[in-house]
Amino acid sequence: MNELMIHLDTGGESPLYEQIYTHIRRQIECAQIEPGEKLPSSRALSAYLQVSRSTVDMAYGQLAAEGYVEARPCRGYFVCGLGLCQREERPAPSGGSKAAGGGRKPGQAADGGCLPGGQEGAPGKYRYDFTPNGIDLARFPMSTWRRLMRGTLNQDKARLLKLGDAQGDWSLRETLSEYLSRARGISCSPERIVLGAGNDYLLMLLTRVMGIGTRIAMETYTYRQAYRTFCALGVPVEAIPMDEGGMCVEALDKSGANLAYVMPSHQFPVGTVMPVKRRLALLDWANGQEGRYIIEDDYDSEFRYGGRPVPALQGYDRQGRVIYMGTLSKSVAPAIRISYLVLPEPLLEVYRQKASFLASTVSRIDQMVLDEFFRDGYYERHLSRMRAAYKRKRDVLISCLRASFGEGCRISGEEAGIHLLAAFSLGQEEGELRRRAQAGGIRLYALSEYRIAPPEETQGKTPEEAQGKTPEETQGGTPEEAQGKTPEAALLLGYAHMEEAEIGEAVRELGRLLLG
């Protein structure tokens, strides 16, 4: 490496050495400069950036002091491989940016995806972003992935370059079948697995398989990308009320829907786990009429921090009514566009008749690399490390929320996933809380952004009233008592993409903004 493109603000408040330090640190944390890679010499970089050599030396010295790089005599500075995961909490350099996922485009969240509701943010507007969509990219095992990729590219060209099976490579489907059976209690065979480039594609494929006349039932609070996909395809969507157990089966039965979309192991965005009794009731609904099916989106099932793992709903299915859907976007990386369906036997034949002519949308090379990643045990080791890292981050977030807000913050959905739901009782409405946080550079995500009930059902009503609950049920008292209750603002707080020290800083700043 001889050059580093760094935009320096010569008229800014931050010293030039600090700007160089911050840029390189972020590049290392995002694995854009990889472990073992040599940085440009201080002489070469100072000439390239048109700054003094001492400026570059100061930046390199700070990076070396914090363990990001190491100086090798007569050779230069090299990026460290272990400091990224094992470094201690550190204060951010004065004047340096604390933005999570710096360099995002307007309208993008920390993981590069669109912000909920199509809302846009200006570059550098938010110092902290509690997006529930981010993941820890810095801990991705890039060196392992690169080695597997090199090994794959050395294989037979005919296998690498041919189109491949429409359902995905047999070897990867076999590997996934074994893993899902062992880790999730799934009953499946490689024949029943269909691979696709992301959940959106698989939902479009499934819509074709189900055919005209399909009506989708979704919980009133749900994964909006799936909702938007169904709507874009012209599929009618019924918003079904939910309670602490998930989708209300009685309302589902009256809706006329023949396909129910649920996330029983970790409901997004609420974070609840569907109890066995409700799961069995859902299966009874599906079994009660020909042509009814359940889409089980096994959202965030890999990340559970307390108690035993929750088995998939599909494992309870004895009559082939559950369509299981999973993705590797959270457990590996969003850019590795591999998701999968496990079709029940009755739908497998329909798929072959209606959609098997559609070629696989996943690169064969990526499939082969991922197959090796699983078979050689790298995936489960990576998953184990990520669980530990996310648990530490979650614990820091919970501890800081309790320290800053005490009884004014009620936490739920924290036992799994990479976000939690925080209900703030601070005497302020949701909009006011978000405005105050935004003014201070903190991006928050409201539960209401994920509500899909038709406007005519919710106009002038609280979420609880829209679900059919009375004021007494909602507030725990009479209507008169309910009027005196402190309003709650329910917010989703994602923590995966931030480091532990940054989470603490963000919560303390949030407390200052909301309580000050």
N, C-alpha and C positions, 0 to 999 in steps of 0.2 A: 504494500500500500504506500503510495507516494503522495496522494492528495486527499484532502477532506474538505468537502464543500460546506463551509460554515458561514452563515450570514451574521456579520458583526455589526452591531449598532454603535457606531463611534460616538454618537451623541447621547447615548442612553445613560441611565444611572448606574448600571452594572459595569464593573471594570472589564476590560477586554479578556483578561486571563480567565475571569469567572464565566464569561460567555462561552469561551472555548471549552473549559472544564464541563459546564452544564451540557453542552451539545454532545461531547464524547461520552459522558456518563449515560445519557439517554440512549445513545446508539448502542452502548454495551448492554444496557438493561433490556433493550428491545431485541437483542441478538442480531442487530444489523452489523455490528462489529463483533466477531465471534471469538470465543476463547482460543488463545494461542496465536491470534493474529497480531502482526507487528504494526505499531503505529508509525506514521511518518516521522522522520527525524525532526528534531526541533528546528534545525537549520532549514530543512526543506519546507516544513509547514509554515514557518515564519515568513519565508520568501513567498510562498503561495498566497498567504493571507495578507501580506504586506504589513506585518507587525514586527515588533522587535523580538529577537530570539528569547530574551528574558521573559517576555509575556507568555510564550509557549512553555518555557521551562517551568514557570509558576503553575500553569494549568496541569502539566504532566506531574509535577511534584504533589499537587493536591490529589490527583487520581491515584498516585502510588501510595500516598499516606492512608487513603481510605480503602486500599486493597483492590481497586478496580484494575490496575495494571502493575506490572513489576518491571524494575530496571535490571537488565542483564548487561554486565560489564562488556564494553566494546561492541555491543550488539544493538542496544536501544531499548525501547519500551514495548512490552508484550501484554496483551489482555489476559487477565487471570481467569481461570475456569471455575474456581471454587468460591471466590469472594462474593459472587452474585447471590448465592443461596444462603451463605453462612455469615454474611456481614452483620454486625450489630446495628441497632437503630442509630441513626445519625441525624443531626440537625441539618436542615437544608441550608446551603450557603446563603448568606445575606444578600438580598436583592435578586436571588435566583428564582426562576419560576417553579412553582409546585404543581403545575398542571398535570393531571393524570392523562397519559396518552397524548403528550404534547405533539403539535404539528397536525392535528386533525383538520379535516376540511369542514367548512360550515355545514351544519345539519347532520354531523356525524357524532355518534357516541364514542366512548373510549375504545371500543372494539372495532371501530370503523363502520359499524352499522348505522342505519338511520335512527334518529331519535324518535321516541314514541309520538304518534299523532302528527308526524311530519314537521315537528317544530325544529327550528334551526337555531344554532348558536353561533355567535361570531367567534373567529379564531382568537384564542387566548382570553376569552370572556370569562371562563370558569377556571378557578384555581383548583377546585376539587369537583369531581364528577362521581356521584353515587349510582352510576348506571348498573342495572341488574344484568346487562348483556355482556359485560367485560369478562375476560379471563386473564390469568397470569401468563403472559407470553414470555416473560424473561426466563421461566423455568422449563420451557419447552426443550426436550433433549435434541438439540439441533445436530450435534456431532454424531449421535447415533443415527438419526434420520439420514444425514448425509452419507454415512457409511453404507447404510442399507440401500440407499438410492444408487450409489456407485456399484454395489454388488448386483443390483437388479439390471442396471444398464449393460452389464457384462454378459447377461444371459442371451439365449438364442433370439436373434432378431425377428424371426417369424412369429414367435410368441409375443414379443414386445409390440410389434407394429400392426398385427391383425386386429380386426374390430372386436372380437370376443363375443361371449354370450350376452344376450339381451338382459338377462337377469343379473349379470355380474359374473366374475370369474368363479368357477366351481371351488377352487382351493380356498378363496377368501370366504365364500359362503359356508363352506365346511367348517372353517375356523370359527366364524361367528356363531354358527349353530352350536358348536361345542362350548364356546364361552357363555352364550346366553343360557344354555341349559344349566351350566355349573353356577354362574354368578347371579342369574335372575329367575331361575326356576321355570324357564320357558320350555314349552313342549314344541319342538320344531325339528325340521330336517333341512338340509341344504336346498332341496327342491322347492321349498316354500318361501325362501328368502329372495327378495328383489332389492337390488342396490340402486341408488339414485343419487344425483348430485344435489343433496339438500332436501329438507322436508317439503319445501314448496313444490318441487318437481314430483315427489312421491304423492302428495295430496292431489295434484293435477292428474297423475296417472290413476290414482284410486277413484277419482271422480268419473273418469272414463269407464273404469271397470264396473262401477256401481250403476252407471247408465242414467237415462232420463227418468225423472220422477223422484230422484233422491232428495230428501230433506234432511239437513244436518241439524242436530241439537248440540248447542254449546252452552256452557255455564255462563252466567251473566258477567262474571269476571274471568277472562280467559286470555290465551295467547293470541294477540291481535294479528300477527302475521298470518296465522292459519285462517282467522276470520276473514281477513282481506283477500286471501287466496280464494276461498270459497265464493265470496261475493263477486270477485272478478270473473269467475267461471260461470256466474249466473245461477249458482246453487242456492236455493232458499235456506236461510239460517234461522232457526228458532232459538231465542235466548231463554234458557231454563233457569229458574231461581235455584240458588244453592244455599246450603246451611253449613254448619261446622263439619258435616260428613261429606260434603260435595254436592253433586247434582241431585236435585229432588226427583226421585223416580216417579212419583205420582204426577207431577207436572210434565215430566217427560212422556208419560203414557198418554196424556191428553193432547200433546203437541202435534201428533200426526207425523213426527219424524221417524225415519227408519234407520238413521245412522247417528250414534251418539259419540261425540268427541270429548274424552275425559283424560285427566292426568292424575291417576289415583295414587301413585307413589309419592308425588310432591307437586301439588296443584300450583300452577302458575296463574296469577301472581300471589295468591293468598298464602301458599306454602303449607296447606293442611295435607294430612294423609287420610285417604279414604278408608274407613273401618271395614272389617270383613263383612259385617251385616249389610252395609250399603253396596259392597261389591257383589254380593250374592243377589241382592235385589236387582241390580243392573243386569246381571246375567239372566235372571228370571224374566226381566222385560225383553231382552233380546231373544230368549227362547220362546217367548209367548206368541210370536207371529213370524211366519216365513218372510225372509228378506231383511230382517233386522240384524244390524251388526254394531259393534262397539269399536271405535278407534282408540286404542290405548297409546297415548303419547307418553313414553316413559321418561318424562322430563327430569333431568338432574338426578336420576336414580343412583348414579355412581357416587354421589357425595352425600353420605349420611354420617353424622358425627356422634350420635347417641343411640344406644339400644341395638337390637339386631336389625340386619337389612330387611327391608320390606319387600316381600316377593311380588312379582308382577301379577296383575289381574289375569293375564292370559294363562297363568299356571292353574287357575281355578276352572278354566273353561273346558267342558267335556263335550260340547256339541258344535264346536267350530264356529263360534260367534264373535271372537275377538280378533281384530286386526292389530297386531303389535307394531309400533313404530319407534325406532331409536335413531340417534345421531351421534357422531363423534365430534361435533362442533365445540362442545364444552369440555370434553375429556381429553381431546387431542388439540385441535385448533380449528377456528372457523374456516380458514382457507382450504383445509382438507375437506373438500365437499363430498363427504360420504355419509349418507343416511341409508336406512334399510327398513323394509317392511317384512313382517312375517305373516303371510297370508294363511287363513284357515283353508282347509281342503276344499270346501264348496266354492270359494272364490278363486282358487288356483286355476281351476279349469276355465272359469270365466276370463281370468287374466290372459290365459293362453289363446283364447278365442279372439279377444278384443284388443289386446295391447302387446302381445309378444313380438309383433313386428317392429316395435319401437326399439331402436338401438340403445344400449346402455349409455348413460350420460357421464359416466365416471371413467377417467383415464385408466387404461389397463396398467400403466406403470405405477400409478398411485395405488391401485388395488394390490399389486404385487408387493410393493414396499410395505403397505399396511399389513398384509398377510404375514410377512416376516416379522414385523413389529409385534404382532400378537403371538406368533408361534415361538419366538425366541424369548418371550417373557418380558419384553421391554414395556409393553402396554400396562401390564398390571403393576410393574415396579413404578412406572411413571404415575399411575393412578394413586398408588400408595403415597408417593411423595406429595402429590397435589392435595390429597385429603388432609395430610398433616399440615401443609402450608395454609390451606383454606380454613382449617379449624383454628389455627393460631390467629388468623386475621379476623375470623368471626368472633373469637373470644375477646380480642382487643376491642372490636366494635361494640360488643355488648357491654363490656366493662366501662368503656368511655361514655356510652349512652347513659348508663345508670349513674355514673359519677357526675355527669353534666346536667341530667334532667330528673333523676330520681323517680318519684312516683308520677311525674308528668309524662313519662314515656312508657307505654305498654308494648312489649316485644312478643311477636309470635312468628311461627314458621321458621325458627332458627335451627331446627334439628337436622335440616338437610339443605342441599342446594348451595348457591353462592350469593344469595341475597336473603334478607329478612324483612318482615313487615313491622314497622314501628308506628303505633298510634299515639300521637301527641295530644295531650290535654293541657293546652297552655292558654286557653281562653281566646284563641285565634282560629279563624277559618283556614282551610287548606290553602286557598289562594293567597292569603296574607302571609302565611308562613313561607310559601314558595317565593313570593316577591321579595321578602326580606332576605332570604337566603341567596337569591339570585343577585340582589344588589351587592351582596358581599362576596360574590364570585363562587357560589356553591350551587351546583346543579342537583335538583331533587326530582323525584319521579313519584307522582301521585297514583294511588290505587284507582282513582276515578278514570285515569287515562286508559285503563284496560277494561272498562265496562262497555258491553256491546248491546245492552237492552235497547229496544227502539225508543226514540225520544218521547213518543206518546205515553209510554209506560213509566217514564221516569220524570217527566216534567213536573216540577213543583214538589217532588218527593225525595226523601232521603233514600240511600241504597237499601236500608232495612225496610222502609215502607214499600219500596218497589218490589221487594220480595214477599210482600203480604204480611209483614210483621206489624203489630200494633205499637203505638208509642210506649205502652207498658212493657211489651216484650223487648223493645229496642233499648229503653233507658232503665228498665228495672223499677218502674214506679208508675204513678198516675200521670196523665197528661200534664197536670199542673206541676208535678215534681219534675217531669221530663223537661219542661221549659226552663227550669233552673239549672239543668245540667251543663257542665262545661263541654263545648263542642270538641270533637276529636278530628284530627287530620291524619289520615292513614297514608304513609309514605313507604315506598320500596327503597331500601338501602342496599345497594350492591357493593361488595368489598373485594371481589376477586382480583381486579386489576391494580389495586393500590397496595403499597407496602405497609407493614404494620405501623411504622412511625407516621406515615402519611395519614393513615386512618385516624390515629389519635389526634393529629393536628387538625384534621377536617372536622371531627366531632367537637373538639374544644372551640373551634371557630364558629361552628354552627350554634353551639350553646351561647356564645357571646352575642351572636346576631339575633337569636330568637328570644333570649331571656334578658338581654341588656336594655 
